[in-house]
Amino acid sequence: MNPIERGKITLDVWRARGGTRAEIEARQRRRLAEMLSFARRQSRFYKRHYADVPEGSTDLTQYPPVTKPMLMEHFDDVVTDTAITKAEVDAFVADETKICQRFLGRYPVWTTSGTTGEPGISVQDDTSLALLGAHPDRWILDAVLDIDTLRRLVKHNLREAVIAITGGHFLGASAFALLQRESKFLENRIQLFSPTQPLDDIIEALNRYQPALLMGYASVIVELARAQRDGRLHISPAFVSPASEPVSEAQKRDIEHAFDCEVREAYAATEFDPIAIECGHGNLHVNADWVVLEPVDEEYRPVDLGEPSETVLLTNLGNRIQPIIRYDLGDSITMYDEHCSCGSAFPVIDVEGRQGDVLHFETTDGRDRPIFPLALSGVVEDVPGVRRTQLVRTGPSTIRIRLEVTSDCDDLVVWERVRAGLETFLEDQGIAGITVERAAEPPQRDPLSGKFRHVWAEQTCDGPGNESC
């Protein structure tokens, strides 16, 4: 995308910032009609999928939803550029040297880690990339306009510290690596920190780096705030943005007090980023000019405003390379009708999100070592042949693995690699004596909520912060 087109998108995002509810909805309706018409013409999958829906209809309830397995199964027919094939994209994402590059020299590609039960691939276009940069700015401008915040930004040369899983084409690390590669300004102003690293190593690296902006996995930032209060971490960011995992109001207050700066939550998904950004009054506002969210029950029927949903259907109004229309995101959200006291007319939501516990272990030298959920699940998912997994801590020294293996791989071979990989990972963290055992049952959703969690503890302890152990 040339700078003029990118500028037009950015300008449109900012123009909508002060729009009325009617103006925002008009933008959304226009883009929805265009996306539905385009997908029905250009995507073989959607042409078949919507065969029974009247032409020209913009009533989303008439359009059957889609799921990640469905889109992956029909990948070649979903995408609207016939030069893109699943086989070639799979080969591209399997090559770690391609992480900061574009597929076919044109398209960013993000992969999901499978936190909702199935891994997936998302091919982006330039509009998606432009929105990724423009949407956050319109919500945080007011947070950086005071003298102290500006002083910190200048002092730390606008450096960004991003907590994200590295070594793969995951949205967080891969998107920032791409922006870093393609922008002279950001080339030396972004540094990635992986939650698979020992926390002490992250703390040491951050103390050297001294970021102006800190963003990424909420569970890691919560632990970093504790380290700041304990005197082990010494940074003074101007702005902190926890994302990717649920974060409570109490945790956000703790982060704010630890770093003495503005904290704004972000709600994002690989299929659209960012979905919502927190305003200065503590509410998450949906970027409804470019995305449609439908809170629904287990039968995909709309739920009332103010009521939590079983899941939410997402429609991306920007990406025309791999259209995402009424996509089952798997999150529980509550949407409200009230206007926020910040003055914005953009819809307000609460998000329950995808669940995972931080597990605390004692190291061989007697220290507490927090292990983050995406770090643990990432070790297992990196093993070839793993389709789905869940890790359950059943005791102080026992982790049970629920494992589903793809049909083309030897089950026992995959399991041995999973077990060995986890044991090596824990040993590298200074944690010994942990038994990794395989569960008889396969991965499964919670019988009450229907959610698919990756990592949790079946016991609690009196460890740091009374968190899961």
C-alpha positions, 0 to 999 in steps of 0.5 A, a space after each residue: 500500500 502506498 503512503 497516500 492510501 495508508 494516509 487515507 485509512 488513518 485519516 478515516 479512523 481519526 475522523 470517526 473518533 468523535 462521531 455520533 452513534 449514527 455516524 459510526 453505525 453508517 460507516 459500519 453498514 456501508 463497509 459490511 454491505 461492501 464486504 458481503 458483496 465482495 466475498 460472495 463474488 470473489 471467494 468460492 467458499 462464501 459463494 457456496 456458503 451463502 447460496 441460500 441467502 438473498 442477494 444484497 441482504 445485509 441482515 447478518 443473522 441470515 448468514 451462517 457462521 463460520 469456525 476456524 476448522 471450517 476456514 482451514 479445511 476450505 482455505 484455498 476456496 476462502 482466499 480471494 487471491 488464487 495465487 495463495 494456497 494452503 500448502 504454500 502458506 504452510 511451507 512459508 510459516 514453517 520457515 522461521 527465517 520468513 517471520 518478518 517477511 510477506 508471503 509472495 512479497 505482498 501479504 503478512 501472515 499470522 498464525 494462531 497458537 490454538 488457544 480456542 482449540 484449533 491452530 489457524 492461519 490468517 493472511 492479511 492485506 495492507 488495509 489490515 496492517 494500516 488499521 493495526 497501526 491506526 486504531 490504537 493511536 486514536 484511543 491513547 492520544 489523550 494518555 500521552 499528552 501530559 508533560 510527565 508522559 511526554 518527558 518519559 517518551 523523549 527520555 526513552 527515545 520512544 522505545 517499545 518493549 513487546 512481550 510476545 511469543 517469538 520463534 513463530 508467525 504469531 501476531 504479536 511478535 511477527 507483526 512487530 518484526 514486520 513493522 520493524 523491518 519496514 520502518 526506518 523509524 521503528 528499526 531500532 525502537 522495538 525489542 521483543 521479549 518472549 514469556 518462554 524466557 525465565 522472568 529474571 532474564 526478562 527483568 534484566 533485559 528490560 533494565 538494560 533496555 529502558 522502554 518508553 512503552 511496555 505492551 504484551 501478555 497481561 500475565 507477564 506484565 502483572 509479574 513485571 509489576 510485582 518485580 517493580 514493586 519488589 525493587 528487582 525491576 527499575 523501568 519508567 515507561 510512559 504507557 503500559 498496555 496489557 493484552 492477549 489475556 484477561 486482566 482484572 481491574 485490580 491487576 490493572 490498578 497494581 500495574 498502574 501503581 507499580 509503574 506510575 503511568 497510564 495503563 490501557 487494556 487492549 482486546 485483540 485477535 489474530 483475525 482482527 487487531 485491535 478489536 477494542 481499546 480501553 479509554 481513559 475512563 476504564 471502558 473497552 471501546 469496540 472499533 466498530 467502524 471496521 469490525 462487527 461483534 455479535 454476542 450470541 448464545 450456544 445456538 448462535 442466537 443474539 443475546 440481550 445487551 448487558 448479558 454475557 454471551 457464550 461466544 462472539 461472532 466477528 466480522 472483519 470489514 477490512 481484510 479482503 484477502 481472507 474474508 472473516 465473516 461471522 467467525 466464532 471467536 470463542 470469547 464471552 463478551 458483554 456489550 452495553 448500550 450506554 454511552 461512556 462518560 469519556 464522550 465516545 459513542 463507540 460501543 462498550 464491552 466487557 471481555 471474559 476472554 480465553 483463560 490460562 493460569 500462571 503456574 508458580 514453581 519452586 526452583 532448585 535454589 528455593 526461589 519462586 518461578 512463575 511460568 506463563 500459560 502461553 510459554 507452557 502451551 507453546 512448548 507442546 504446540 511446537 511438537 510436530 503432530 500436536 493438534 490440540 492440548 491442555 495442561 493441568 497442574 494436579 499437584 505441586 510436582 505433577 502436570 497432566 497433559 491432555 493431548 490430541 495427535 493428528 492422524 498422520 503421526 505416531 501417537 507414542 512418538 509425539 507424546 514422548 517428544 511432548 514429555 521430553 520437551 516439557 521436562 527440558 523446558 522446566 529444567 532450563 527454568 531451574 525447576 526439577 522433580 516435576 512429573 509430566 504424565 499423560 491424561 487418559 482423556 482428550 482435550 475438552 471444553 469446560 462442561 459449564 462454560 463451553 470454553 477451551 482453556 489451555 493451562 490451569 491448576 486444579 489446586 491453589 496455594 499460599 504462594 506469591 499473590 495467592 495465585 495458582 500454583 
